[in-house]
Amino acid sequence: MQPAADRLPMSLPEYWDKYQPGRVERPAADLFQWSQFPGHGPGPELLGSPASVLELGCGPAAEAAYLARRGTRVTALDFSPVQIARARNWWVDLPGLALVEADACAWLDHGEETFDAAFSCWGAAWFVDPEELLPRVCRRLVDGGRFVVAHAAPGDVHGPQLMRGKWLEGRDSELRIHRYQYPPEAWEGMLKRAGFTHVSARVLPPPGNREVGTLIATARR
Ligand SMILES: C[S@@+](CC[C@H](N)C(=O)[O-])C[C@H]1O[C@@H](n2cnc3c(N)ncnc32)[C@H](O)[C@@H]1O
């Protein structure tokens, strides 16, 4: 007997389809931030002054839109059809922003276009094994091109971790997704092994008495 439709295993893109379901208003996209706290920490200057940028795991694509509004040519990808459809609806009028529905590693493998910079802001580089992702990103940057990754500061447990789906609303509550959390020195080692130079990683503490800091790693091809 077939399991009921609501008991079928959920794919990873389907999981991410449920990210921020209540977000119906287009983000203002008037700030570019790596941390969760508006105006806290560095901004887009970490990317240099790129003419072309690739974002990995864009979700609402607010950071991509911020850059495109300022004349940068941006390709922002996400493997969730719902995230990409919503972002396309929000940013349909914005020239210079291409929103692509694709898995990060698969897309990086099947193209030759290179970018002046690439980034992942709490995006795909948090959920894809960095040993798989980083060499692929490096290959798609111009010489000297910058890569920046930001995500929640790692706790005491490092490496791939199983994370319970928190937007599942009772469906397939057994789904677990991998999240890759490494301390700054491990990020630096992985980036160097992938072919990057000028490697630097640190944890930006949260402002005031807030709880979650931000790991920020930067590198150049
Ligand atoms: C926590 S959300 C962050 C989204 C956005 N960067 C933001 O700051 O709101 C992570 C995003 O990464 C995307 N993602 C995860 N793994 C991916 C992969 N292998 N390929 C492409 N996108 C991926 C998810 O679909 C999701 O939209």
The ligand as a Gaussian input file, in Angstrom:
#p B3LYP/6-31G(d) Opt

LIG

0 1
 C       18.626000      29.749000       5.855000
 S       18.133000      30.050000       4.182000
 C       18.927000      31.627000       3.888000
 C       18.401000      32.342000       2.705000
 C       18.953000      33.769000       2.472000
 N       20.362000      33.745000       2.137000
 C       18.673000      34.660000       3.668000
 O       19.650000      35.136000       4.283000
 O       17.496000      34.858000       3.984000
 C       19.181000      28.927000       3.254000
 C       18.870000      28.919000       1.763000
 O       19.845000      28.091000       1.122000
 C       19.193000      27.316000       0.131000
 N       19.998000      26.105000      -0.133000
 C       20.344000      25.149000       0.776000
 N       21.060000      24.185000       0.176000
 C       21.171000      24.540000      -1.136000
 C       21.784000      23.942000      -2.257000
 N       22.412000      22.739000      -2.176000
 N       21.701000      24.562000      -3.454000
 C       21.030000      25.762000      -3.572000
 N       20.419000      26.363000      -2.537000
 C       20.486000      25.767000      -1.332000
 C       17.820000      27.018000       0.708000
 O       16.871000      26.680000      -0.266000
 C       17.495000      28.331000       1.444000
 O       16.756000      29.227000       0.642000

